[in-house]
Amino acid sequence: MTLEQMLGKLERQLIESSLKRCDHHKGRAAKELGLARSSLFKKLKEWGSGPEGD
């Protein structure tokens, strides 16, 4: 596994954990992670988990 792959996996785990803690409220999760909502939405879209249900 490359460093880039490991970082991507860690990033996804952190975002998924934050979403669970925030009851899948994307705005709160983004704030908790120190991300702009648009950045979180972009990541979720890349992974096939779009912004619906916010």
mmCIF file of the N, C-alpha and C atoms, coordinates in Angstrom:
data_MODEL
# 
_entry.id   MODEL 
# 
loop_
_atom_site.group_PDB 
_atom_site.id 
_atom_site.type_symbol 
_atom_site.label_atom_id 
_atom_site.label_alt_id 
_atom_site.label_comp_id 
_atom_site.label_asym_id 
_atom_site.label_entity_id 
_atom_site.label_seq_id 
_atom_site.pdbx_PDB_ins_code 
_atom_site.Cartn_x 
_atom_site.Cartn_y 
_atom_site.Cartn_z 
_atom_site.occupancy 
_atom_site.B_iso_or_equiv 
_atom_site.pdbx_formal_charge 
_atom_site.auth_seq_id 
_atom_site.auth_comp_id 
_atom_site.auth_asym_id 
_atom_site.auth_atom_id 
_atom_site.pdbx_PDB_model_num 
ATOM 1   N N  . MET A 1 1  ? 0.857   -1.183 0.000  1.00 0.00 ? 1  MET A N  1 
ATOM 2   C CA . MET A 1 1  ? 0.000   0.000  0.000  1.00 0.00 ? 1  MET A CA 1 
ATOM 3   C C  . MET A 1 1  ? 0.896   1.237  0.000  1.00 0.00 ? 1  MET A C  1 
ATOM 4   N N  . THR A 1 2  ? 0.584   2.184  -0.864 1.00 0.00 ? 2  THR A N  1 
ATOM 5   C CA . THR A 1 2  ? 1.374   3.416  -0.938 1.00 0.00 ? 2  THR A CA 1 
ATOM 6   C C  . THR A 1 2  ? 0.968   4.386  0.162  1.00 0.00 ? 2  THR A C  1 
ATOM 7   N N  . LEU A 1 3  ? 1.814   5.374  0.386  1.00 0.00 ? 3  LEU A N  1 
ATOM 8   C CA . LEU A 1 3  ? 1.508   6.411  1.372  1.00 0.00 ? 3  LEU A CA 1 
ATOM 9   C C  . LEU A 1 3  ? 0.216   7.128  0.995  1.00 0.00 ? 3  LEU A C  1 
ATOM 10  N N  . GLU A 1 4  ? 0.044   7.435  -0.280 1.00 0.00 ? 4  GLU A N  1 
ATOM 11  C CA . GLU A 1 4  ? -1.164  8.119  -0.743 1.00 0.00 ? 4  GLU A CA 1 
ATOM 12  C C  . GLU A 1 4  ? -2.413  7.286  -0.438 1.00 0.00 ? 4  GLU A C  1 
ATOM 13  N N  . GLN A 1 5  ? -2.338  5.989  -0.653 1.00 0.00 ? 5  GLN A N  1 
ATOM 14  C CA . GLN A 1 5  ? -3.474  5.114  -0.368 1.00 0.00 ? 5  GLN A CA 1 
ATOM 15  C C  . GLN A 1 5  ? -3.762  5.063  1.130  1.00 0.00 ? 5  GLN A C  1 
ATOM 16  N N  . MET A 1 6  ? -2.698  5.011  1.940  1.00 0.00 ? 6  MET A N  1 
ATOM 17  C CA . MET A 1 6  ? -2.871  4.978  3.394  1.00 0.00 ? 6  MET A CA 1 
ATOM 18  C C  . MET A 1 6  ? -3.512  6.264  3.896  1.00 0.00 ? 6  MET A C  1 
ATOM 19  N N  . LEU A 1 7  ? -3.062  7.411  3.366  1.00 0.00 ? 7  LEU A N  1 
ATOM 20  C CA . LEU A 1 7  ? -3.631  8.693  3.776  1.00 0.00 ? 7  LEU A CA 1 
ATOM 21  C C  . LEU A 1 7  ? -5.097  8.792  3.364  1.00 0.00 ? 7  LEU A C  1 
ATOM 22  N N  . GLY A 1 8  ? -5.421  8.313  2.169  1.00 0.00 ? 8  GLY A N  1 
ATOM 23  C CA . GLY A 1 8  ? -6.808  8.319  1.715  1.00 0.00 ? 8  GLY A CA 1 
ATOM 24  C C  . GLY A 1 8  ? -7.695  7.468  2.600  1.00 0.00 ? 8  GLY A C  1 
ATOM 25  N N  . LYS A 1 9  ? -7.188  6.321  3.005  1.00 0.00 ? 9  LYS A N  1 
ATOM 26  C CA . LYS A 1 9  ? -7.949  5.426  3.889  1.00 0.00 ? 9  LYS A CA 1 
ATOM 27  C C  . LYS A 1 9  ? -8.165  6.077  5.258  1.00 0.00 ? 9  LYS A C  1 
ATOM 28  N N  . LEU A 1 10 ? -7.119  6.692  5.793  1.00 0.00 ? 10 LEU A N  1 
ATOM 29  C CA . LEU A 1 10 ? -7.228  7.380  7.082  1.00 0.00 ? 10 LEU A CA 1 
ATOM 30  C C  . LEU A 1 10 ? -8.225  8.539  6.996  1.00 0.00 ? 10 LEU A C  1 
ATOM 31  N N  . GLU A 1 11 ? -8.150  9.309  5.921  1.00 0.00 ? 11 GLU A N  1 
ATOM 32  C CA . GLU A 1 11 ? -9.068  10.425 5.725  1.00 0.00 ? 11 GLU A CA 1 
ATOM 33  C C  . GLU A 1 11 ? -10.511 9.938  5.724  1.00 0.00 ? 11 GLU A C  1 
ATOM 34  N N  . ARG A 1 12 ? -10.762 8.866  4.996  1.00 0.00 ? 12 ARG A N  1 
ATOM 35  C CA . ARG A 1 12 ? -12.120 8.320  4.918  1.00 0.00 ? 12 ARG A CA 1 
ATOM 36  C C  . ARG A 1 12 ? -12.592 7.836  6.290  1.00 0.00 ? 12 ARG A C  1 
ATOM 37  N N  . GLN A 1 13 ? -11.721 7.169  7.039  1.00 0.00 ? 13 GLN A N  1 
ATOM 38  C CA . GLN A 1 13 ? -12.088 6.698  8.378  1.00 0.00 ? 13 GLN A CA 1 
ATOM 39  C C  . GLN A 1 13 ? -12.432 7.864  9.298  1.00 0.00 ? 13 GLN A C  1 
ATOM 40  N N  . LEU A 1 14 ? -11.636 8.940  9.236  1.00 0.00 ? 14 LEU A N  1 
ATOM 41  C CA . LEU A 1 14 ? -11.895 10.110 10.079 1.00 0.00 ? 14 LEU A CA 1 
ATOM 42  C C  . LEU A 1 14 ? -13.227 10.762 9.728  1.00 0.00 ? 14 LEU A C  1 
ATOM 43  N N  . ILE A 1 15 ? -13.498 10.892 8.442  1.00 0.00 ? 15 ILE A N  1 
ATOM 44  C CA . ILE A 1 15 ? -14.752 11.510 8.012  1.00 0.00 ? 15 ILE A CA 1 
ATOM 45  C C  . ILE A 1 15 ? -15.937 10.641 8.394  1.00 0.00 ? 15 ILE A C  1 
ATOM 46  N N  . GLU A 1 16 ? -15.841 9.340  8.185  1.00 0.00 ? 16 GLU A N  1 
ATOM 47  C CA . GLU A 1 16 ? -16.942 8.439  8.537  1.00 0.00 ? 16 GLU A CA 1 
ATOM 48  C C  . GLU A 1 16 ? -17.198 8.446  10.044 1.00 0.00 ? 16 GLU A C  1 
ATOM 49  N N  . SER A 1 17 ? -16.139 8.480  10.848 1.00 0.00 ? 17 SER A N  1 
ATOM 50  C CA . SER A 1 17 ? -16.294 8.543  12.301 1.00 0.00 ? 17 SER A CA 1 
ATOM 51  C C  . SER A 1 17 ? -16.985 9.832  12.728 1.00 0.00 ? 17 SER A C  1 
ATOM 52  N N  . SER A 1 18 ? -16.566 10.933 12.121 1.00 0.00 ? 18 SER A N  1 
ATOM 53  C CA . SER A 1 18 ? -17.170 12.222 12.445 1.00 0.00 ? 18 SER A CA 1 
ATOM 54  C C  . SER A 1 18 ? -18.648 12.247 12.062 1.00 0.00 ? 18 SER A C  1 
ATOM 55  N N  . LEU A 1 19 ? -18.981 11.715 10.903 1.00 0.00 ? 19 LEU A N  1 
ATOM 56  C CA . LEU A 1 19 ? -20.386 11.667 10.477 1.00 0.00 ? 19 LEU A CA 1 
ATOM 57  C C  . LEU A 1 19 ? -21.229 10.852 11.454 1.00 0.00 ? 19 LEU A C  1 
ATOM 58  N N  . LYS A 1 20 ? -20.693 9.747  11.950 1.00 0.00 ? 20 LYS A N  1 
ATOM 59  C CA . LYS A 1 20 ? -21.424 8.932  12.926 1.00 0.00 ? 20 LYS A CA 1 
ATOM 60  C C  . LYS A 1 20 ? -21.645 9.711  14.213 1.00 0.00 ? 20 LYS A C  1 
ATOM 61  N N  . ARG A 1 21 ? -20.590 10.383 14.698 1.00 0.00 ? 21 ARG A N  1 
ATOM 62  C CA . ARG A 1 21 ? -20.708 11.169 15.935 1.00 0.00 ? 21 ARG A CA 1 
ATOM 63  C C  . ARG A 1 21 ? -21.720 12.298 15.792 1.00 0.00 ? 21 ARG A C  1 
ATOM 64  N N  . CYS A 1 22 ? -21.829 12.841 14.585 1.00 0.00 ? 22 CYS A N  1 
ATOM 65  C CA . CYS A 1 22 ? -22.721 13.977 14.321 1.00 0.00 ? 22 CYS A CA 1 
ATOM 66  C C  . CYS A 1 22 ? -24.063 13.520 13.751 1.00 0.00 ? 22 CYS A C  1 
ATOM 67  N N  . ASP A 1 23 ? -24.406 12.244 13.937 1.00 0.00 ? 23 ASP A N  1 
ATOM 68  C CA . ASP A 1 23 ? -25.674 11.695 13.429 1.00 0.00 ? 23 ASP A CA 1 
ATOM 69  C C  . ASP A 1 23 ? -25.853 11.974 11.944 1.00 0.00 ? 23 ASP A C  1 
ATOM 70  N N  . HIS A 1 24 ? -24.779 11.875 11.201 1.00 0.00 ? 24 HIS A N  1 
ATOM 71  C CA . HIS A 1 24 ? -24.756 12.042 9.738  1.00 0.00 ? 24 HIS A CA 1 
ATOM 72  C C  . HIS A 1 24 ? -25.158 13.450 9.287  1.00 0.00 ? 24 HIS A C  1 
ATOM 73  N N  . HIS A 1 25 ? -25.035 14.422 10.177 1.00 0.00 ? 25 HIS A N  1 
ATOM 74  C CA . HIS A 1 25 ? -25.271 15.823 9.810  1.00 0.00 ? 25 HIS A CA 1 
ATOM 75  C C  . HIS A 1 25 ? -23.971 16.355 9.223  1.00 0.00 ? 25 HIS A C  1 
ATOM 76  N N  . LYS A 1 26 ? -23.959 16.541 7.926  1.00 0.00 ? 26 LYS A N  1 
ATOM 77  C CA . LYS A 1 26 ? -22.731 16.862 7.211  1.00 0.00 ? 26 LYS A CA 1 
ATOM 78  C C  . LYS A 1 26 ? -22.148 18.220 7.596  1.00 0.00 ? 26 LYS A C  1 
ATOM 79  N N  . GLY A 1 27 ? -22.993 19.193 7.862  1.00 0.00 ? 27 GLY A N  1 
ATOM 80  C CA . GLY A 1 27 ? -22.505 20.508 8.264  1.00 0.00 ? 27 GLY A CA 1 
ATOM 81  C C  . GLY A 1 27 ? -21.765 20.451 9.588  1.00 0.00 ? 27 GLY A C  1 
ATOM 82  N N  . ARG A 1 28 ? -22.323 19.727 10.550 1.00 0.00 ? 28 ARG A N  1 
ATOM 83  C CA . ARG A 1 28 ? -21.658 19.586 11.857 1.00 0.00 ? 28 ARG A CA 1 
ATOM 84  C C  . ARG A 1 28 ? -20.367 18.789 11.741 1.00 0.00 ? 28 ARG A C  1 
ATOM 85  N N  . ALA A 1 29 ? -20.402 17.735 10.931 1.00 0.00 ? 29 ALA A N  1 
ATOM 86  C CA . ALA A 1 29 ? -19.199 16.919 10.743 1.00 0.00 ? 29 ALA A CA 1 
ATOM 87  C C  . ALA A 1 29 ? -18.085 17.753 10.106 1.00 0.00 ? 29 ALA A C  1 
ATOM 88  N N  . ALA A 1 30 ? -18.428 18.550 9.119  1.00 0.00 ? 30 ALA A N  1 
ATOM 89  C CA . ALA A 1 30 ? -17.432 19.403 8.470  1.00 0.00 ? 30 ALA A CA 1 
ATOM 90  C C  . ALA A 1 30 ? -16.822 20.370 9.478  1.00 0.00 ? 30 ALA A C  1 
ATOM 91  N N  . LYS A 1 31 ? -17.664 20.958 10.310 1.00 0.00 ? 31 LYS A N  1 
ATOM 92  C CA . LYS A 1 31 ? -17.174 21.897 11.318 1.00 0.00 ? 31 LYS A CA 1 
ATOM 93  C C  . LYS A 1 31 ? -16.255 21.185 12.310 1.00 0.00 ? 31 LYS A C  1 
ATOM 94  N N  . GLU A 1 32 ? -16.663 19.992 12.750 1.00 0.00 ? 32 GLU A N  1 
ATOM 95  C CA . GLU A 1 32 ? -15.847 19.213 13.684 1.00 0.00 ? 32 GLU A CA 1 
ATOM 96  C C  . GLU A 1 32 ? -14.477 18.894 13.088 1.00 0.00 ? 32 GLU A C  1 
ATOM 97  N N  . LEU A 1 33 ? -14.459 18.613 11.783 1.00 0.00 ? 33 LEU A N  1 
ATOM 98  C CA . LEU A 1 33 ? -13.216 18.253 11.103 1.00 0.00 ? 33 LEU A CA 1 
ATOM 99  C C  . LEU A 1 33 ? -12.391 19.463 10.668 1.00 0.00 ? 33 LEU A C  1 
ATOM 100 N N  . GLY A 1 34 ? -12.966 20.651 10.782 1.00 0.00 ? 34 GLY A N  1 
ATOM 101 C CA . GLY A 1 34 ? -12.265 21.857 10.348 1.00 0.00 ? 34 GLY A CA 1 
ATOM 102 C C  . GLY A 1 34 ? -12.235 22.001 8.843  1.00 0.00 ? 34 GLY A C  1 
ATOM 103 N N  . LEU A 1 35 ? -13.273 21.456 8.182  1.00 0.00 ? 35 LEU A N  1 
ATOM 104 C CA . LEU A 1 35 ? -13.387 21.519 6.725  1.00 0.00 ? 35 LEU A CA 1 
ATOM 105 C C  . LEU A 1 35 ? -14.523 22.444 6.321  1.00 0.00 ? 35 LEU A C  1 
ATOM 106 N N  . ALA A 1 36 ? -14.408 22.988 5.131  1.00 0.00 ? 36 ALA A N  1 
ATOM 107 C CA . ALA A 1 36 ? -15.553 23.678 4.543  1.00 0.00 ? 36 ALA A CA 1 
ATOM 108 C C  . ALA A 1 36 ? -16.572 22.605 4.158  1.00 0.00 ? 36 ALA A C  1 
ATOM 109 N N  . ARG A 1 37 ? -17.862 22.926 4.258  1.00 0.00 ? 37 ARG A N  1 
ATOM 110 C CA . ARG A 1 37 ? -18.894 21.951 3.866  1.00 0.00 ? 37 ARG A CA 1 
ATOM 111 C C  . ARG A 1 37 ? -18.686 21.490 2.437  1.00 0.00 ? 37 ARG A C  1 
ATOM 112 N N  . SER A 1 38 ? -18.305 22.416 1.575  1.00 0.00 ? 38 SER A N  1 
ATOM 113 C CA . SER A 1 38 ? -18.112 22.062 0.165  1.00 0.00 ? 38 SER A CA 1 
ATOM 114 C C  . SER A 1 38 ? -16.991 21.029 0.001  1.00 0.00 ? 38 SER A C  1 
ATOM 115 N N  . SER A 1 39 ? -15.961 21.120 0.826  1.00 0.00 ? 39 SER A N  1 
ATOM 116 C CA . SER A 1 39 ? -14.864 20.147 0.756  1.00 0.00 ? 39 SER A CA 1 
ATOM 117 C C  . SER A 1 39 ? -15.338 18.768 1.195  1.00 0.00 ? 39 SER A C  1 
ATOM 118 N N  . LEU A 1 40 ? -16.142 18.736 2.249  1.00 0.00 ? 40 LEU A N  1 
ATOM 119 C CA . LEU A 1 40 ? -16.688 17.454 2.700  1.00 0.00 ? 40 LEU A CA 1 
ATOM 120 C C  . LEU A 1 40 ? -17.611 16.866 1.641  1.00 0.00 ? 40 LEU A C  1 
ATOM 121 N N  . PHE A 1 41 ? -18.473 17.699 1.072  1.00 0.00 ? 41 PHE A N  1 
ATOM 122 C CA . PHE A 1 41 ? -19.393 17.224 0.040  1.00 0.00 ? 41 PHE A CA 1 
ATOM 123 C C  . PHE A 1 41 ? -18.620 16.686 -1.163 1.00 0.00 ? 41 PHE A C  1 
ATOM 124 N N  . LYS A 1 42 ? -17.525 17.351 -1.517 1.00 0.00 ? 42 LYS A N  1 
ATOM 125 C CA . LYS A 1 42 ? -16.706 16.898 -2.645 1.00 0.00 ? 42 LYS A CA 1 
ATOM 126 C C  . LYS A 1 42 ? -16.127 15.512 -2.366 1.00 0.00 ? 42 LYS A C  1 
ATOM 127 N N  . LYS A 1 43 ? -15.608 15.306 -1.173 1.00 0.00 ? 43 LYS A N  1 
ATOM 128 C CA . LYS A 1 43 ? -15.062 13.998 -0.800 1.00 0.00 ? 43 LYS A CA 1 
ATOM 129 C C  . LYS A 1 43 ? -16.149 12.930 -0.848 1.00 0.00 ? 43 LYS A C  1 
ATOM 130 N N  . LEU A 1 44 ? -17.310 13.232 -0.296 1.00 0.00 ? 44 LEU A N  1 
ATOM 131 C CA . LEU A 1 44 ? -18.397 12.257 -0.286 1.00 0.00 ? 44 LEU A CA 1 
ATOM 132 C C  . LEU A 1 44 ? -18.846 11.918 -1.702 1.00 0.00 ? 44 LEU A C  1 
ATOM 133 N N  . LYS A 1 45 ? -18.863 12.924 -2.557 1.00 0.00 ? 45 LYS A N  1 
ATOM 134 C CA . LYS A 1 45 ? -19.239 12.689 -3.948 1.00 0.00 ? 45 LYS A CA 1 
ATOM 135 C C  . LYS A 1 45 ? -18.215 11.784 -4.632 1.00 0.00 ? 45 LYS A C  1 
ATOM 136 N N  . GLU A 1 46 ? -16.942 12.025 -4.364 1.00 0.00 ? 46 GLU A N  1 
ATOM 137 C CA . GLU A 1 46 ? -15.879 11.184 -4.920 1.00 0.00 ? 46 GLU A CA 1 
ATOM 138 C C  . GLU A 1 46 ? -16.057 9.730  -4.506 1.00 0.00 ? 46 GLU A C  1 
ATOM 139 N N  . TRP A 1 47 ? -16.522 9.524  -3.287 1.00 0.00 ? 47 TRP A N  1 
ATOM 140 C CA . TRP A 1 47 ? -16.698 8.175  -2.753 1.00 0.00 ? 47 TRP A CA 1 
ATOM 141 C C  . TRP A 1 47 ? -18.064 7.586  -3.081 1.00 0.00 ? 47 TRP A C  1 
ATOM 142 N N  . GLY A 1 48 ? -18.920 8.366  -3.741 1.00 0.00 ? 48 GLY A N  1 
ATOM 143 C CA . GLY A 1 48 ? -20.241 7.878  -4.090 1.00 0.00 ? 48 GLY A CA 1 
ATOM 144 C C  . GLY A 1 48 ? -21.262 8.010  -2.982 1.00 0.00 ? 48 GLY A C  1 
ATOM 145 N N  . SER A 1 49 ? -20.986 8.920  -2.030 1.00 0.00 ? 49 SER A N  1 
ATOM 146 C CA . SER A 1 49 ? -21.899 9.188  -0.918 1.00 0.00 ? 49 SER A CA 1 
ATOM 147 C C  . SER A 1 49 ? -22.282 10.655 -0.966 1.00 0.00 ? 49 SER A C  1 
ATOM 148 N N  . GLY A 1 50 ? -23.143 11.026 -1.900 1.00 0.00 ? 50 GLY A N  1 
ATOM 149 C CA . GLY A 1 50 ? -23.476 12.416 -2.146 1.00 0.00 ? 50 GLY A CA 1 
ATOM 150 C C  . GLY A 1 50 ? -24.103 13.140 -0.987 1.00 0.00 ? 50 GLY A C  1 
ATOM 151 N N  . PRO A 1 51 ? -24.363 14.428 -1.144 1.00 0.00 ? 51 PRO A N  1 
ATOM 152 C CA . PRO A 1 51 ? -24.844 15.276 -0.056 1.00 0.00 ? 51 PRO A CA 1 
ATOM 153 C C  . PRO A 1 51 ? -26.312 15.109 0.292  1.00 0.00 ? 51 PRO A C  1 
ATOM 154 N N  . GLU A 1 52 ? -27.025 14.186 -0.365 1.00 0.00 ? 52 GLU A N  1 
ATOM 155 C CA . GLU A 1 52 ? -28.438 14.025 -0.039 1.00 0.00 ? 52 GLU A CA 1 
ATOM 156 C C  . GLU A 1 52 ? -28.604 13.632 1.423  1.00 0.00 ? 52 GLU A C  1 
ATOM 157 N N  . GLY A 1 53 ? -29.728 14.017 1.999  1.00 0.00 ? 53 GLY A N  1 
ATOM 158 C CA . GLY A 1 53 ? -30.030 13.655 3.369  1.00 0.00 ? 53 GLY A CA 1 
ATOM 159 C C  . GLY A 1 53 ? -29.412 14.577 4.401  1.00 0.00 ? 53 GLY A C  1 
ATOM 160 N N  . ASP A 1 54 ? -28.907 15.720 4.005  1.00 0.00 ? 54 ASP A N  1 
ATOM 161 C CA . ASP A 1 54 ? -28.308 16.651 4.949  1.00 0.00 ? 54 ASP A CA 1 
ATOM 162 C C  . ASP A 1 54 ? -29.378 17.414 5.694  1.00 0.00 ? 54 ASP A C  1 
# 
